[in-house]
């Protein structure tokens, strides 16, 4: 078996040298995430160019994901950089304060907080490690009492338990960052804190307009991290190309105990709606400082794989950790072992299913046929990558090869579970395309004489959504 689950790695100080990045790609990274919460526009443009150069050297399609910062719902800075909050002590969050914070009060990056809260609300700071209870709102000041204390340092995040903060998903910075991301044709744009389908539709429209000079339209990923997004999940998914199960902020808003079941539900819904799913946050957190993961982290990654996630994501582990390459190697091994235990239930998957499109029916037919005939590979000749995406929504221990003449489609398919994208020259003749596809896989050692494989394509060729043919072949 070759690994089906993809790995997303975040670029940062620990991984920004070309040699380290190249090692990461060889270790198993499929998608590189650029975190727009840090760095300048030129930093991201330069790093994107470096990723593309390294990918070319390694000979592997790598997708680029631009992850937008979203609204800054944070406290301000402190005189001395940090304070210690004591349980039972009063503390004021002051939207009008401009001077550095003290033991009694701190300013806010998020100026709307006094209008979003009322007495009795619970505020969680620094990923829920600190808990404040609102006692009063007086003008621009939110008066609280510390329920759970600890160290509070500069610019730590604020969440309201149960949700309800009115901050818009797209800020002026995000809109400018979308233009930057389109300047290097990011394959995916991840939108932080969307609350509705409208947030995703607006982000897509901005990205499509910004990408028009390059005729580039990125895929849009909704980061599910607000409690308000949960009731709107189906609508958000319809407006997106995929979701990220962003477990950090989500856990703070809905409670840690609710997240595992939500993760399973989100991944299941994404697969059912032919969208991609990424599982993120603290997957290998201990490897920021340790050379091996904990047993709990191993189980966490394996469970996400068994849930059917397309990709597992690393954040600080590869951006700032001591062992970025080793982390990717461990994650790849865990994913592969978990996939060995996956149950293939194609017969049950297709029971009572109705396919209204010819191309989707062909994709499902290829899966069913390859599974029952024991084919060595499934080949999808595709313009947009849609056929390969549909195939990848079902567990099958047969590798899917997405062959395309479009470089953008090749990179986009790098995120799809169990899909190996390959760039091939464009064809107008069907028979020549089929022959070249077989030759490519024979040359790569995937197929050998006597092997059977299933192949899909469209006729006439070169039109997105035109897949209308399935053929089963044996290598001579």
Rosetta blueprint (number, residue, H / E / L):
1 X L
2 X L
3 X L
4 X L
5 X L
6 X E
7 X E
8 X E
9 X E
10 X E
11 X L
12 X L
13 X L
14 X L
15 X L
16 X L
17 X L
18 X H
19 X H
20 X H
21 X H
22 X H
23 X H
24 X H
25 X H
26 X H
27 X H
28 X L
29 X L
30 X L
31 X E
32 X E
33 X E
34 X E
35 X E
36 X L
37 X L
38 X L
39 X L
40 X L
41 X H
42 X H
43 X H
44 X H
45 X H
46 X H
47 X H
48 X H
49 X H
50 X H
51 X H
52 X H
53 X H
54 X H
55 X H
56 X H
57 X H
58 X H
59 X L
60 X L
61 X L
62 X L
63 X E
64 X E
65 X E
66 X E
67 X E
68 X L
69 X L
70 X L
71 X L
72 X L
73 X L
74 X E
75 X E
76 X L
77 X L
78 X E
79 X L
80 X L
81 X L
82 X E
83 X E
84 X E
85 X E
86 X L
87 X L
88 X L
89 X L
90 X E
91 X E
92 X E
93 X E
94 X E
95 X L
96 X L
97 X L
98 X L
99 X L
100 X L
101 X E
102 X L
103 X L
104 X L
105 X E
106 X E
107 X E
108 X E
109 X L
110 X L
111 X L
112 X L
113 X H
114 X H
115 X H
116 X H
117 X L
118 X L
119 X L
120 X L
121 X L
122 X E
123 X E
124 X E
125 X E
126 X L
127 X L
128 X L
129 X L
130 X E
131 X E
132 X E
133 X E
134 X E
135 X E
136 X E
137 X E
138 X E
139 X L
140 X L
141 X E
142 X E
143 X E
144 X E
145 X E
146 X E
147 X E
148 X E
149 X L
150 X E
151 X E
152 X E
153 X E
154 X L
155 X L
156 X L
157 X E
158 X E
159 X E
160 X E
161 X L
162 X L
163 X L
164 X L
165 X L
166 X L
167 X L
168 X L
169 X L
170 X L
171 X L
172 X H
173 X H
174 X H
175 X H
176 X H
177 X H
178 X H
179 X H
180 X H
181 X H
182 X H
183 X H
184 X L
185 X L
186 X L
187 X L
188 X E
189 X E
190 X E
191 X E
192 X L
193 X L
194 X L
195 X L
196 X L
197 X H
198 X H
199 X H
200 X H
201 X H
202 X H
203 X H
204 X H
205 X H
206 X H
207 X H
208 X H
209 X H
210 X H
211 X H
212 X H
213 X H
214 X H
215 X L
216 X L
217 X L
218 X L
219 X E
220 X E
221 X E
222 X E
223 X E
224 X E
225 X L
226 X L
227 X H
228 X H
229 X H
230 X H
231 X H
232 X L
233 X H
234 X H
235 X H
236 X H
237 X H
238 X H
239 X L
240 X L
241 X L
242 X E
243 X E
244 X E
245 X E
246 X E
247 X H
248 X H
249 X H
250 X H
251 X H
252 X H
253 X H
254 X H
255 X L
256 X H
257 X H
258 X H
259 X H
260 X H
261 X H
262 X H
263 X H
264 X H
265 X H
266 X H
267 X H
268 X H
269 X H
270 X H
271 X H
272 X H
273 X L
274 X L
275 X L
276 X E
277 X E
278 X E
279 X E
280 X E
281 X L
282 X L
283 X L
284 X L
285 X H
286 X H
287 X H
288 X H
289 X L
290 X L
291 X L
292 X L
293 X L
294 X L
295 X H
296 X H
297 X H
298 X H
299 X H
300 X H
301 X H
302 X H
303 X H
304 X H
305 X H
306 X H
307 X H
308 X L
309 X L
310 X L
311 X E
312 X E
313 X E
314 X E
315 X L
316 X H
317 X H
318 X H
319 X H
320 X L
321 X L
322 X L
323 X L
324 X H
325 X H
326 X H
327 X H
328 X H
329 X H
330 X H
331 X H
332 X H
333 X H
334 X H
335 X H
336 X H
337 X H
338 X H
339 X H
340 X H
341 X L
342 X L
343 X L
344 X L
345 X L
346 X H
347 X H
348 X H
349 X H
350 X H
351 X L
352 X L
353 X L
354 X L
355 X L
356 X L
357 X L
358 X H
359 X H
360 X H
361 X H
362 X H
363 X H
364 X H
365 X H
366 X H
367 X H
368 X H
369 X H
370 X H
371 X H
372 X H
373 X H
374 X L
375 X L
376 X L
377 X E
378 X E
379 X E
380 X E
381 X E
382 X L
383 X L
384 X L
385 X L
386 X H
387 X H
388 X H
389 X H
390 X H
391 X H
392 X H
393 X L
394 X L
395 X L
396 X L
397 X L
398 X L
399 X L
400 X E
401 X E
402 X E
403 X E
404 X E
405 X L
406 X L
407 X H
408 X H
409 X H
410 X H
411 X H
412 X H
413 X H
414 X H
415 X H
416 X L
417 X L
418 X L
419 X E
420 X E
421 X E
422 X E
423 X E
424 X L
425 X L
426 X L
427 X L
428 X L
429 X L
430 X H
431 X H
432 X H
433 X H
434 X H
435 X H
436 X H
437 X H
438 X H
439 X H
440 X H
441 X H
442 X H
443 X H
444 X L
445 X L
446 X L
447 X L
448 X L
449 X L
450 X L
451 X L
452 X E
453 X E
454 X E
455 X E
456 X E
457 X E
458 X E
459 X L
460 X L
461 X L
462 X L
463 X L
464 X L
465 X L
466 X L
467 X E
468 X E
469 X E
470 X E
471 X E
472 X E
473 X E
474 X E
475 X L
476 X L
